[in-house]
Structure formats: C-alpha cells, structure tokens
Amino acid sequence: MFELLFTSFPVIIRYFQLKRRGEAMTVWNMRTSVFLWAIMAFMLFLVIFYFHPKSYSGLLPFRTISVVAQTSGPVTELDVRNGQRVSAGDLLFKIESSTQEAALTQAQAELAKLDADETKAADNLKVAQAGTVEADASLEKLRVDLENARQLLERKVGTEDAVRELFSAVTVAEAGLAAAEARVDLAQSDLNQAIPARRKAAEAAVESARVALEQTEVRSFTDGVVTQLAMSVGSPASKLILSPAMVIIPNRPADLPLRITAGFTQIARSTLYVGMPAEIACDSNIGLSFRDAVLPAKVIAIQPAIATGQVVPGGRLLEPEKGIARGSLLAYLELVHPEQEAVMLDGSGCIVQTYTSNLHGVTGHIIAATGVVKAVGLRLKVWGALIAGVGLGGGGH
C-alpha cells in the first residue's frame, strides 16, 4: 500500500496536466504514466522486500525440566503445588522409604561390627606375639641344653640318646617358633589389610544405602516455577522421563542474554548478516499504550545449515521427493537494550523485521531509507492485531 502511494506521483502529475488542458483522462493518454508507475512500484517492492526480509516465525524459546524419581514406590508427602515458585534444593515430594532405611541400618551395623573385629584382631596379634616370645625362649633353653649335652658326651659323661632327644626337641621348638611367627604375620595382615579392606567396603555400602535413602526425597535442582503437577499422595512415583511427576520452568540465567529465534526464507541468505539491525514485535507485548510493543534488536548468529536437510540413519534409503517442504534459514537475535528482556514472555510468538544497513554510497543510503516503509508497516500490523484482537501470525510481507 505504501509502495503504491509513494510511486503514484507520475499518474497524479499526468492527471493534473490533463485537467489543466481540459482533456479527458483515458487509458491511451495515461499509458506512459501508468507504465512508469508500475515500473517504479515494482522496483520499490523489489528493493524493500529483498533488502529488508521479515519473519513471522519469531519465537522466544525456553527450556523445561522434567522431574522424575530415581527410585520407585508410592508418594508419601507432596510439598509443592502447581504454580509454586521453588529454589534449588527445595523438597518436592517424598517416596516411601522403609526398604532404604532398613538397608542403611544393616549397612551401619556391618560397619559397627568391624570395630569389634578390629579389637579382636588386635588381641589376637598380642597373643601371637606373646606366643612368639614364649617359643623363642623355649627354643633358646633347648639349644643351651643341647650344647651342654654335647659337651657332656665329649667328656664321656653324657649319652648319645640324650643328645638325640634334645636335638629333636630343638627341631620341634624351631618349628613352633616358625608357627608362632606365622600367626603373628597372619594377625598383622588381618589387622592391617583385611579389616581395612572390609571397612572400605562397609563404608561404601553405607554410602550407597544413604544415597538410596536420599533418592526417596526428590528435590529441585534449579530455581523456577512448578507446573503440570498431576500426582498426589499415594500416587506411584514415575521413573520414566516420558511421564514426569511434574515440570519446572527454570528462571532465566542472569549471566546469559535472552535470544530470539526466527526462520527466514532461504532467499534471504544473501541479505541477512551478523550485526544486522532488526525490530521485534511479540503477541504478548501488545498493549493500548504501545509501550515495549516494538523492540530494537540485532542478528547475532545465523545457523549454517537448513534443518530439513539433515539425514538421520535409518533402515530406508533417502528419497528426495519426500523432502519437498523447504526449510527456513534460522537466525538468532538479541535485544539491543538488555533491560527490555524483563518484558519478554518465554514462548512468545513474534514478528521479526530486519533492515539492511551495510551498503555504502548513495544507493546504499537509499536502500536503507526504504526500511522506513517496513518499519511503518510493522507498527500498523501491531495496531491491527490489537484492534482485531488476533495475534501477529500471518504470512507474506
């Protein structure tokens, strides 16, 4: 409409020219002006729509967190409601935990039992060490007796039988000492290796039982708002991600800028560029005051691939004819003024209007100036959506 009005001056001039001459306006005497009008309108349409592409698929995407239980059982306590705001660490619901409590008690008892085993092993070590001292003393005495018996035999006083008996007694005593030392080694091994290993296993069992018990208390991992809560006390806790107990809409990260996505026709690839100025109008921001209805933004990234062209491995060969639908060129935008992020509602549908401003020379300035037409049209579109009571969604330019 604007384009036709702006280029209609040849017809208007010709009309007043004919009127001044007193001639009637006919198709024949208006043919040149109408032809100029059509050519100028076509060129203006081409410049405006080619260099200032618009997208009706603008969207403010957001993430959701599905809350599922890590263990099964009936719900015994529900601590949140739909629409309630929660913080990280807040309790959401509890699951029946008698089995986990019993497992933890048993694991703790096994760990406590090791204290008694350790005391017993220490006593066994002392007994073994005392037995070693006793066996060593007995062996030393028998060796002295054996030496005395040999000296007596050399003096022709003793007998060979006495020497043989003492020699046998010394051999038995040496074996007893070796056995006593083996018992000491065994007691030390039990005290220094076996029991510590069993203690680590018992501590791991206690920690595992404690974790299993903690899993019966489902807590929030982020700040956000609870929604789609359909469970109640007595309901079985679901462990399936496809059927969560509830959904949490997390708060926007304070250190990350808000990003809007928009899909443009593939023809716009030659005109879209990073840093391109744009304006965003969202359904949820339209109001009578027109305040914050149209927000300045800029293109910060352009996806380097068209989503519909991706190939997923499957059992069938790719059939190009089944991919008739053309995908869009995905662009990411950020608001120029970060303080306006507060008025943006997650999930809002938006119109995104971009403006080419990177061309140089007189022609570049003229092309940039034609963006005013698209800016006015965007605002009229917002007013029309407000008056008609419908959203901004539509097609075409």
N, C-alpha and C positions, 0 to 999 in steps of 0.2 A: 504493500500500500504506500509506504513512504517512498519507495523507489519510484513508483509510478508518478507520484506527485512531484518529486524532485526533477524528474526528466520531462515533465509535460510542458515546459516553457516554450518549445518550438510551436506546439499546437496553439497555445494561448496567444503567442505573438502573431501567428498567422490568422487566428480568429479576429483579433482587433484590427489587423491590417485589412482584412476583407470587409469588416464592418465599417471602417473609415471610407473605403471605396464604394460602399453601398452594394457590394456583391453578395450574393447568397453563398452560404458555405455548402460545398458539395464534396463528394469523395474525390473528384478529379482535382479540384484546386487545393485540396488538403493533403494530397497523396505524399508530397515531399516532406511536409512537417510531421505527418503521422509516421512516415518511414524513419525520419530522424529520431522521433520519439521512441519507436520500437528498438532501434539500434542502441540508443543511449540507455534505455531501460534494461536491455539485455546485458550490455556491458557493465552497468552498475550492479545488476543482480549477480553477475558472474564474479565481480570483484568482491562484493560484500559477503556472499555465501562461501566463496572459495577461501578467502584470506581470514575469515572470522567464523570458524566452524562452531557449531553448537551441539551439545549433547543433552538428550532428555533422560539419560540413564544414570545421572549423577547419584551417588549413594554414599552415605556416611557409615561404613561398615564398623562392626564392633564384635567382640568375642564374648562367648558364654562359657561357663564352666559347669560341666555335668557332675553332680555329686553322686557317687556310688559307694557302697560299703565294701570294705576289704574282707569282711567275714560275713557268714550267713547267720540267720536267726531272727526271731521276732523283735520288733522295736518296743522297748520298754519305757522310753522317755523321749518326747519331742519338744525341743526348746526354741523353735522358731516358727514364724507364721509367714504366709505369703505377703510380700511387700516389705518385710522387715529388713533393715539395714544391719549387716554384720561386719565384724572386723576379723582380721586374720587371727586364728586361734580360738575363736568363739565356738562353743559347743552347739552342734546342730541337732544331733539325736544320739541315743544310746541303744545298744543291742544287748539282748540277754547274754550274760557273761559268766554263768555258773561253771561251764566247762573250762573256760580260760582261767578262772580263779582257782579251780581245783588243780589245773596243770601247773600254775605258778606256785601254789602251796607245795605240791610234790617236788618241784624243782628246787625250791628253797630248802626243803627237808633233806634232799640228797646233798645239797651243798653243806648244810649243817652237819650231816653225818661225816663228812670228810674231816671236820675238826677233831672228832673222836678218833677217826682212823689215823690222823696225823699224830695225835698224842700217843696212841698205841704203838705206832711205828717208831716214835722217839724212845719209848720204853723198851721196845724190842732191840733197838740199837744199843742201848745201855747194857741190857742183859748180854747181848752178843759180845760187846766189848769186854764185859766182866769175865765172860767165859773164855775169851782170848787170853786175858791176863792170867786166869787160873790155869789154862792149858800150857801157857808159856812157862809158868813157874813149875808146874809138874814136870814138864819136859826137861827143864834145866836141872831139877833134882835127880831125875833118872840118868841124865848124862853124867852127872858127878858120880852117882853110884856105879855107873858102868865103868867109868875111868878108875874108880877105886878097886872094882872087881878085877880089872885087867892088871893093875899093879900087884894085887894080891896073888894073881895067877902067875905073874912073872917071878914072884918071891917063893913060889911053890907052896903058898898058903891057901889060896883060893882054888876053886874048881872051875872047869870049863862050862859045866851046866849053869852055874850062877852067872857067868859072863853071857851065855846064850840067852838066858831068861831076861837079863837086864837089857841086852841088845834088842830083843823082841819088844820089851816094854817101851824102849826109846822109840822104836819104829811106830808103835801104836800111838804113842804120845805125839809124835810129829804129825801123824795123820789127824789126830784130834785137834791139834793146833791149826792145821790147814782147814779143817772143817769149821772151826770157830772163826777163823779169819774170813771164810766164805760167807758165814752167817752175818758177819759184820758188813761185808760188801753188799750182801742182799738187803740188809736193813737200811744201809745208806742209800742204795739205789731206790728202794721203796720210798724213802723219806725225801730224797732229792729229785727224783724223776717221775716215778709212777703217780704219787699223790699229787704233785703239781699239775701233771697232765690231766688227771681226773678232775682236779679243781677247775682247770680252764674249761673242760667240757661241761662241768656242772654250772659254772658261771655263764657259759654260752647258752645252756638250756634255760637258766633263769631269765636271761635277757630275751631269749626267744619267746618264752612264756609271757614276759612282761609286755613285749611288743604285741603279741596276740591279744592280750587283755586291753591294751591301749587302742587297738583297732576296733574294739566294741564301742568306743566313743568317737564318733565321726565329727571332726572339726573343720572349720573353714580355713582354707589356705590363703585367702585373699580378702580384701575389703570389697564389699559390694552389696547388692540387693537380692534377696531370695525371691524366686518366682517359680511357677509351675510346681508347687508343693502339693502332692496328691496323697501322701502317706499319712498314717495316723498311728497311734499307739496300738500295738498288736499286729501291724502290717509286717509281712516278711521283708527283710532288708534285701534290696536287689544288688547283685554284684555285676549286672550286665550294663555296659556303657550305653546300650541302646534303650534301656529303660531305667533312667536315673531316678533317684529318690526325689531330687529337686534340681533346679538350675539356679546358678548365681550369675548375675550380670556384674562383672567386676568394675570398679571405678577406673576411670581413665588414668594411666600413669602420668604423674605430674611432670616427668622429665622427657616425655615424648610428645611431639607436636601432633595435633589432630590431622588426619589425612582423609581426603575425599577421593573416591574413585569415580571415573566417568568413562563410558565407552563411546568412541567416535568412529565414524565410518572410516574404512581403510583409505579412502581418497584423501582424508585429512592428514595422512602421514607426511606429506610434503610441506605442510604448513605448520603443524604442531612442533614445538621445540621446548626444551627445558628452559624455564625462566619466563615463558610466555604469560603475559597478564591475562586475567580472567575474572569473571564475576559469577557468583553462585547464589541462586535463589532456591530455597527449600520450602516444601509444603508446610513444615512445622513452624516456619518463621514468619508466615504471612499474618499480618495484623492490620487493624484500622490505622494505626499510627505510621505504618510503613517503616518503622524503625527496625533496623537489622534484618530487613527483608532481602536486600541485595548486598552481598558481602564481597569485597575485593579479595582476590586470591591469585595464585600463580602456579604454573605447572612445575613440579619438582622432579618428576620422573615419568618416563614412557616405557611401558613393557615392550621388550624387544621381540615378542612373538605373539601371534594370534592364537587364542586359547583353543578355538575349534580345530586347529590343525594338529593338535598333539595326537600321537599314536600310542595306544595302550596295548601291550602284548595280550593276545587272545588266541582262541582256537580257530578263528576265521581270518582269512586274508582281507586286507584293506580294500574296500570298494569305494572309489572316489565319488561315484554318483550318489552315495548316501550322505555325503558331506556337502550337499547343495547349500545349506544355510551358511551365510558368510558371517564370520565372527567380527568383533569390533576391536578397534585399537584402544587398549586400556591405558589411561593416563592417571597419574596421581597428582593431587593438588593440595596445597596448604594455604590457609588463610594468611593474608598479609599482616593483619593485626591479631596477634595471639589472644588478646583479651576477649575477642569475639567468639572464641571457642566455647565459652560458657553458655551461649545462647543456642548452640547446636545440639540437637537431639539425636542420640545414636539411632541409626537405622533410617534416618530421614531420606526421602526421595527428593532429588534436586535437579534443577536445570543448570547446566554449566555453559557459559558463554565465554569464548576465548577471543582475543584481539591480537592481530599481528602488529608488531611494533618494531621489528628488527630490520625493516627495509630502509635503505638510505636514498637520499636525493629527493627531488620534488615528487616523483612518482610514489616513493615510499611514504612521504607525508600525506599525500592524497589518499592512499590506501588505508593508512592508519586513521585518517579523519573519517572515512566511511564507517568505521566501527561505531560511530555515534548512532547511526541508524539501528544497529543491532542492540545497542545499549537502551535506546528508547523503546524498541520493540520488546525487550526483556521486561522492562518495567510495566509496559502495558499488559503484557502477559500475566504478570503478578497481580495487577489490579483486576484484570478479567477473572482470574482464578478466585480472587476474594469476592467479587460481586456475584459470580455464578455459583460460588460455594463448592467448587470442584477443585481437584488438585492441579498441579502444573504438568502432569504427564500428558504426553501427546506425541505427535510426530511431525516431521518436516521442519521447516525453518519459519 
